[in-house]
Every structure is written in structure tokens, then in C-alpha cells.
Amino acid sequence: MLVELTDIRKKYDKEVLKVDKLLFQKGLIYGIIGPSGAGKSTLLRIINLLTPFNSGTYQFMGRPLPSNGQERLKLQRKMALVFQKTLLFKDSVWNNVAYGLKARGFSRSEITQRVGELLEQVGLQELAFRRADTLSGGEAQRIAIARAVAFEPHLLLLDEPTANLDPGNIELIEKMIRQLNRTKSITVVMVTHNVFQAHRIAQEVIFIHEGRIVESGPTEQIFEEPLDPRTKAFVEGRMIY
């Protein structure tokens, strides 16, 4: 088991997330769906240790979350998070992808090999030395994902990675996610408002509503035979929110 969350609670003025039990196995693609404000992004940020939780237990690869800040940082470096709004450095495309590898002390030859392979994979090798802030939205998101997976994290977290992109870029990014999962065994947890995307790409789906995990399970079961009427209403487009 890669990540195990038990009795996780997150409160601001009120409780916004309550997770009784949630497991993420190694090597799978998970789709997190639910209405706006349901707690999807909060869950993603808790998994990435960006947002502290008020109570509960968090285990990563079978070990409890360390209390030491340096140890937590080491754990966090085994994950990568890509936000909906792409954040790239005002530098070349090449240097953006290479950044995490340089920071982790990879050799120059390995950096050259990995960056070259990733740029080819995302179809942007001809833009390697263009400034990243001149890219289109779809190109920038592809580079953001390439940068995130350059060091081959155990866990890739994606928060609406294809929101507002054209169908061509959506197809390319989904293909990239599937390929990374298949060839590198990277576990992927993706928040998406697009239930069709979750159906296409995820092997397991988690439905969140009003800060609660309503239902989770294999994709076909969630979409074809959901156990909870709220899940059924959401995947059929009948939930008004």
C-alpha cells in the first residue's frame, strides 16, 4: 500500500473534510470526482503534505508520517503535485524540466538523457530552448507534468490537469499519464471535474461529496453499478450543485 489515510479530519471554520479510510495502492491511476467545493483539492494537498490535517493518521509505504520536518521533506520529495494553473520558471523549457533533477544531484549525462526523453514524449523537443513563458496553455501543462515526473516520483498528484485545454492537448496529456503509469509504475491520483475523463483514464474512482468519501472502487463499478444514489446521480449528470 502506498498511502493509507485513517480518520483524517480537516477543519477551518467548519469541518471541510472527513476521511474514515482511504487507501491508494502502488501502480494504479485514481480519479477523484465530485462537485465543486466537495474537498477534492483539499484531499490532494493533504496527501502532498502541503495542508496539515487536524486529526487522524497518515501512512506512506507502510510507515507513519514522520514528525521531524526534514524527514517529512524527504517523504514529500517522493511525490509530485501539478496544479490546474501551470507554474513554470521564466527560463527555457529544457531548464524547467531539468530543474528537479539538478536539485537532486543527478549527473549531467542522466539529466540530458531524461530531459530529452521527456520532451520527446510530450512532443515538444523542438521547443527545448524556447522560454517557457511563451508556450500555449496546453504546451505549458505538458511541460509542467514532464518536470514533475522527471525524477520518477512514487506518487504523481494532478489537480485538474486538463481544465480549459483543447481536445488535442487533453488527449496528449491523458496518453502521457497512462504511459507514465504503465512504463514507470508511477501511481497517479487525479482530481477532475470531467467524469468522462475519469472513466477513460482511471482504474479506481473516488467520489467525494460535502467533504465525505461517499464511494470508492473500480471505475466500471462506480460508473455502471454505483452503490450510493448520490454517486449514481453525479455520474449520470443529475446531481444539481
C-alpha positions as CSV (number, residue, x, y, z in Angstrom):
1,M,0.0,0.0,0.0
2,L,1.4,3.4,-1.0
3,V,-0.8,5.8,1.0
4,E,-3.2,5.0,3.8
5,L,-5.4,7.6,5.4
6,T,-7.4,6.8,8.5
7,D,-9.8,9.1,10.4
8,I,-8.5,12.2,8.7
9,R,-10.2,15.4,9.7
10,K,-9.6,18.9,8.3
11,K,-11.3,22.0,9.8
12,Y,-11.3,25.7,9.1
13,D,-14.3,27.5,10.5
14,K,-16.1,24.2,10.0
15,E,-15.1,20.7,9.1
16,V,-14.4,20.5,5.3
17,L,-13.0,17.0,5.0
18,K,-13.7,13.8,6.8
19,V,-12.0,10.6,5.6
20,D,-12.7,7.5,7.6
21,K,-10.5,5.2,5.5
22,L,-8.8,5.7,2.1
23,L,-6.2,3.5,0.5
24,F,-4.0,4.1,-2.5
25,Q,-2.2,1.1,-4.0
26,K,1.0,1.2,-5.9
27,G,0.9,1.4,-9.6
28,L,-2.8,2.4,-10.1
29,I,-4.4,5.5,-11.6
30,Y,-7.1,7.1,-9.3
31,G,-9.7,9.6,-10.4
32,I,-11.2,11.8,-7.7
33,I,-14.6,13.2,-8.7
34,G,-17.2,15.3,-7.0
35,P,-19.0,18.7,-7.1
36,S,-17.1,22.0,-6.7
37,G,-16.2,22.6,-3.1
38,A,-16.5,18.9,-2.1
39,G,-13.0,18.7,-0.7
40,K,-11.2,17.2,-3.7
41,S,-8.3,19.6,-3.8
42,T,-8.0,19.7,0.0
43,L,-7.6,15.9,0.0
44,L,-4.9,16.2,-2.7
45,R,-3.0,18.9,-0.7
46,I,-3.2,16.8,2.5
47,I,-1.7,13.8,0.7
48,N,1.1,16.0,-0.6
49,L,1.7,17.4,2.9
50,L,1.0,21.0,1.8
51,T,-2.1,21.2,4.0
52,P,-1.9,19.9,7.6
53,F,-4.8,17.9,8.9
54,N,-6.3,18.3,12.4
55,S,-6.5,14.7,13.4
56,G,-6.1,11.2,12.0
57,T,-3.2,9.0,10.8
58,Y,-1.3,9.1,7.6
59,Q,1.0,6.3,6.4
60,F,3.2,6.3,3.4
61,M,4.6,3.0,2.2
62,G,3.6,1.4,5.4
63,R,5.3,3.9,7.7
64,P,3.6,6.6,9.9
65,L,4.1,10.2,8.9
66,P,7.3,11.4,10.5
67,S,7.1,14.3,13.0
68,N,10.6,15.6,12.0
69,G,10.5,18.4,9.4
70,Q,13.5,17.1,7.5
71,E,12.1,13.6,7.3
72,R,8.8,15.0,6.1
73,L,10.6,16.9,3.4
74,K,12.3,13.7,2.3
75,L,8.9,12.0,2.1
76,Q,7.4,14.9,0.2
77,R,10.2,14.6,-2.4
78,K,8.9,11.2,-3.3
79,M,5.7,12.9,-4.6
80,A,5.0,15.5,-7.2
81,L,2.0,17.8,-7.5
82,V,0.8,19.6,-10.6
83,F,-1.8,22.3,-10.2
84,Q,-4.5,23.4,-12.6
85,K,-2.8,26.7,-13.1
86,T,0.6,26.0,-14.6
87,L,3.6,27.4,-12.7
88,L,6.8,27.4,-14.8
89,F,10.0,29.3,-14.3
90,K,10.9,32.2,-16.6
91,D,13.6,30.1,-18.2
92,S,13.9,27.7,-21.1
93,V,11.7,24.7,-21.5
94,W,14.8,22.5,-21.1
95,N,15.8,24.1,-17.8
96,N,12.3,23.8,-16.4
97,V,12.2,20.1,-17.0
98,A,15.8,19.7,-15.7
99,Y,15.3,21.7,-12.5
100,G,14.2,18.9,-10.2
101,L,17.0,16.6,-11.5
102,K,19.6,19.3,-10.9
103,A,18.3,19.9,-7.3
104,R,18.6,16.2,-6.6
105,G,22.1,15.9,-7.8
106,F,21.6,13.9,-10.9
107,S,24.6,13.7,-13.3
108,R,24.8,15.9,-16.4
109,S,24.5,12.8,-18.7
110,E,21.5,11.5,-16.9
111,I,19.8,14.9,-16.9
112,T,20.4,15.2,-20.6
113,Q,19.0,11.7,-21.3
114,R,15.9,12.1,-19.1
115,V,15.0,15.6,-20.3
116,G,15.5,14.6,-23.9
117,E,13.2,11.5,-23.5
118,L,10.5,13.5,-21.7
119,L,10.5,16.3,-24.2
120,E,10.1,13.7,-27.0
121,Q,7.4,12.0,-25.0
122,V,5.3,15.2,-24.7
123,G,6.0,16.2,-28.3
124,L,7.9,19.4,-27.5
125,Q,11.5,18.5,-28.2
126,E,11.7,21.3,-30.9
127,L,10.8,23.9,-28.2
128,A,13.6,22.8,-25.8
129,F,15.3,26.2,-25.8
130,R,12.3,28.4,-26.1
131,R,11.3,30.5,-23.0
132,A,8.6,28.6,-21.1
133,D,6.5,31.7,-20.6
134,T,5.9,31.9,-24.3
135,L,4.2,28.5,-24.5
136,S,0.5,28.0,-25.0
137,G,-1.6,26.7,-22.1
138,G,-1.6,23.1,-23.3
139,E,2.1,23.1,-24.1
140,A,2.9,24.6,-20.7
141,Q,0.8,22.0,-18.9
142,R,2.6,19.2,-20.7
143,I,6.0,20.7,-19.6
144,A,4.7,21.0,-16.0
145,I,3.9,17.3,-16.0
146,A,7.2,16.4,-17.6
147,R,9.1,18.4,-14.9
148,A,7.1,16.8,-12.2
149,V,7.9,13.2,-13.3
150,A,11.5,13.8,-14.4
151,F,12.8,12.3,-11.1
152,E,10.3,9.4,-11.3
153,P,8.3,10.1,-8.1
154,H,6.4,7.3,-6.4
155,L,3.2,9.4,-6.5
156,L,2.0,11.9,-9.1
157,L,-0.8,14.2,-7.9
158,L,-2.8,16.1,-10.5
159,D,-5.3,18.8,-9.8
160,E,-7.5,19.4,-12.8
161,P,-4.5,18.9,-15.2
162,T,-6.6,19.4,-18.4
163,A,-9.1,22.1,-17.3
164,N,-9.7,24.6,-20.1
165,L,-7.5,22.9,-22.6
166,D,-8.4,22.0,-26.1
167,P,-9.3,18.3,-27.0
168,G,-5.9,17.8,-28.7
169,N,-3.9,18.7,-25.6
170,I,-6.3,16.7,-23.4
171,E,-5.7,13.6,-25.5
172,L,-1.9,14.1,-25.4
173,I,-1.8,14.6,-21.6
174,E,-4.1,11.6,-20.9
175,K,-1.8,9.5,-23.2
176,M,1.2,10.7,-21.3
177,I,-0.3,9.9,-17.9
178,R,-1.2,6.3,-19.0
179,Q,2.2,5.8,-20.4
180,L,4.0,7.0,-17.3
181,N,1.8,4.8,-15.2
182,R,2.5,1.8,-17.4
183,T,6.2,2.2,-18.1
184,K,7.4,3.7,-14.8
185,S,4.7,2.3,-12.4
186,I,4.0,5.8,-11.1
187,T,0.9,5.9,-9.0
188,V,-1.4,8.7,-10.2
189,V,-4.1,10.5,-8.2
190,M,-6.0,12.9,-10.4
191,V,-8.7,15.4,-9.4
192,T,-11.1,16.0,-12.3
193,H,-14.5,17.6,-12.9
194,N,-14.8,15.7,-16.1
195,V,-16.5,12.4,-15.3
196,F,-15.8,11.2,-18.8
197,Q,-12.1,11.7,-18.3
198,A,-12.2,9.8,-15.0
199,H,-14.0,7.0,-16.8
200,R,-11.4,6.9,-19.6
201,I,-8.2,7.1,-17.6
202,A,-8.7,5.9,-14.0
203,Q,-8.6,2.3,-12.8
204,E,-10.2,3.3,-9.4
205,V,-12.6,6.2,-8.8
206,I,-13.3,8.1,-5.5
207,F,-16.5,10.2,-5.3
208,I,-16.4,13.0,-2.7
209,H,-19.5,15.0,-1.7
210,E,-19.7,17.6,1.1
211,G,-16.3,16.7,2.4
212,R,-17.1,12.9,2.7
213,I,-15.9,9.9,0.8
214,V,-19.3,8.7,-0.5
215,E,-18.0,5.8,-2.5
216,S,-14.8,4.4,-4.0
217,G,-14.0,1.4,-6.1
218,P,-13.1,0.1,-9.6
219,T,-14.0,2.5,-12.3
220,E,-16.6,0.3,-14.0
221,Q,-18.4,-0.4,-10.7
222,I,-18.6,3.3,-9.9
223,F,-20.0,4.2,-13.3
224,E,-22.1,1.1,-14.1
225,E,-23.3,-0.2,-10.7
226,P,-22.8,2.5,-8.0
227,L,-23.9,1.6,-4.6
228,D,-24.9,5.0,-3.4
229,P,-27.7,7.0,-5.0
230,R,-25.6,10.2,-4.8
231,T,-22.9,8.6,-6.8
232,K,-25.4,7.4,-9.4
233,A,-26.9,10.9,-9.7
234,F,-23.4,12.5,-10.1
235,V,-22.0,10.2,-12.8
236,E,-25.3,10.4,-14.7
237,G,-25.3,14.2,-14.6
238,R,-28.4,14.5,-12.4
239,M,-26.8,16.0,-9.3
240,I,-27.5,19.7,-9.1
241,Y,-24.9,21.7,-7.3
